């Protein structure tokens, strides 16, 4: 079964520790279906680094409503991890 992953926060940690492998290595079991960040420039950078046309969002709730997503990876600054984790779980997502 293929799981759909979304990532909130698109800095180096998100791209290099999670997104790159989701796009390049684990396509038999995983799909990266959304990237979210409050910084549009960082979203553009992440897409360029990945070389993939992953949908991007500046609104977290919109991403959760719009694309298939089973699991949310929170890679934002530590101070807001809890906010995104709670919102993801309220939408029925694994975190």
Kinemage of the C-alpha trace (Angstrom):
@kinemage 1
@onewidth
@group {chain A} dominant
@subgroup {mainchain}
@vectorlist {calphas} color= white
{ca unk a 1} P 0.000 0.000 0.000
{ca unk a 2} L 1.311 3.432 -0.950
{ca unk a 3} L 1.195 6.113 1.766
{ca unk a 4} L 0.854 9.786 0.923
{ca unk a 5} L 3.162 12.185 2.776
{ca unk a 6} L 2.958 15.947 3.223
{ca unk a 7} L 5.713 18.064 4.730
{ca unk a 8} L 5.292 21.377 6.537
{ca unk a 9} L 8.476 23.414 6.729
{ca unk a 10} L 10.825 23.236 3.748
{ca unk a 11} L 14.306 24.000 5.026
{ca unk a 12} L 17.388 21.841 4.578
{ca unk a 13} L 16.244 19.321 7.190
{ca unk a 14} L 12.934 18.716 5.419
{ca unk a 15} L 14.453 18.388 1.964
{ca unk a 16} L 17.587 16.414 2.809
{ca unk a 17} L 16.283 14.145 5.575
{ca unk a 18} L 12.796 13.396 4.244
{ca unk a 19} L 11.596 14.792 0.924
{ca unk a 20} L 14.518 13.739 -1.273
{ca unk a 21} L 14.173 10.075 -0.281
{ca unk a 22} L 10.389 10.142 -0.604
{ca unk a 23} L 10.738 11.397 -4.187
{ca unk a 24} L 13.749 9.356 -5.295
{ca unk a 25} L 14.032 6.179 -3.235
{ca unk a 26} L 10.713 5.017 -1.813
{ca unk a 27} L 8.245 5.541 -4.653
{ca unk a 28} L 7.123 1.929 -4.417
{ca unk a 29} L 5.596 2.615 -0.978
{ca unk a 30} L 5.410 6.415 -0.590
{ca unk a 31} L 4.325 9.558 -2.443
{ca unk a 32} L 5.199 13.125 -1.517
{ca unk a 33} L 1.919 14.883 -2.234
{ca unk a 34} L 2.402 18.322 -0.688
{ca unk a 35} L 4.896 20.826 0.661
{ca unk a 36} L 3.882 23.716 2.908
{ca unk a 37} L 5.819 26.715 4.132
{ca unk a 38} L 4.928 30.300 5.017
{ca unk a 39} L 7.845 31.410 2.813
{ca unk a 40} L 7.100 31.078 -0.943
{ca unk a 41} L 10.798 31.457 -1.760
{ca unk a 42} L 11.654 28.457 0.378
{ca unk a 43} L 8.916 26.439 -1.344
{ca unk a 44} L 10.405 27.300 -4.747
{ca unk a 45} L 13.877 26.336 -3.494
{ca unk a 46} L 12.594 22.982 -2.182
{ca unk a 47} L 10.933 22.121 -5.494
{ca unk a 48} L 14.136 22.959 -7.380
{ca unk a 49} L 16.170 20.787 -5.014
{ca unk a 50} L 13.781 17.878 -5.462
{ca unk a 51} L 13.367 18.223 -9.216
{ca unk a 52} L 9.731 17.226 -8.782
{ca unk a 53} L 6.425 18.963 -9.380
{ca unk a 54} L 5.109 18.502 -5.866
{ca unk a 55} L 2.112 20.748 -5.056
{ca unk a 56} L 3.095 23.639 -2.782
{ca unk a 57} L 1.055 25.588 -0.252
{ca unk a 58} L 1.483 28.549 2.079
{ca unk a 59} L -1.703 27.553 3.940
{ca unk a 60} L -1.396 24.344 5.971
{ca unk a 61} L -5.134 23.686 6.251
{ca unk a 62} L -5.544 24.144 2.501
{ca unk a 63} L -2.861 21.528 1.867
{ca unk a 64} L -4.595 19.057 4.179
{ca unk a 65} L -7.940 19.659 2.453
{ca unk a 66} L -6.581 19.613 -1.115
{ca unk a 67} L -4.151 16.732 -1.579
{ca unk a 68} L -4.163 13.103 -0.472
{ca unk a 69} L -2.213 12.923 2.790
{ca unk a 70} L -1.896 10.039 5.233
{ca unk a 71} L 1.144 11.293 7.148
{ca unk a 72} L 2.387 14.804 7.956
{ca unk a 73} L 6.081 15.360 8.577
{ca unk a 74} L 6.605 18.489 10.673
{ca unk a 75} L 9.950 20.127 9.840
{ca unk a 76} L 9.214 23.682 10.909
{ca unk a 77} L 11.103 25.567 13.591
{ca unk a 78} L 10.772 23.715 16.881
{ca unk a 79} L 8.678 26.425 18.556
{ca unk a 80} L 5.651 25.679 16.345
{ca unk a 81} L 5.883 21.879 16.041
{ca unk a 82} L 3.017 21.390 18.479
{ca unk a 83} L 0.712 23.722 16.536
{ca unk a 84} L 1.153 21.796 13.289
{ca unk a 85} L 1.032 18.397 14.972
{ca unk a 86} L -2.273 19.178 16.685
{ca unk a 87} L -3.824 20.588 13.510
{ca unk a 88} L -2.708 17.552 11.500
{ca unk a 89} L -4.185 15.155 14.047
{ca unk a 90} L -7.436 17.157 14.082
{ca unk a 91} L -7.600 16.407 10.346
{ca unk a 92} L -7.111 12.683 11.081
{ca unk a 93} L -3.496 12.504 9.878
{ca unk a 94} L -0.644 10.523 11.351
{ca unk a 95} L 2.261 12.767 12.382
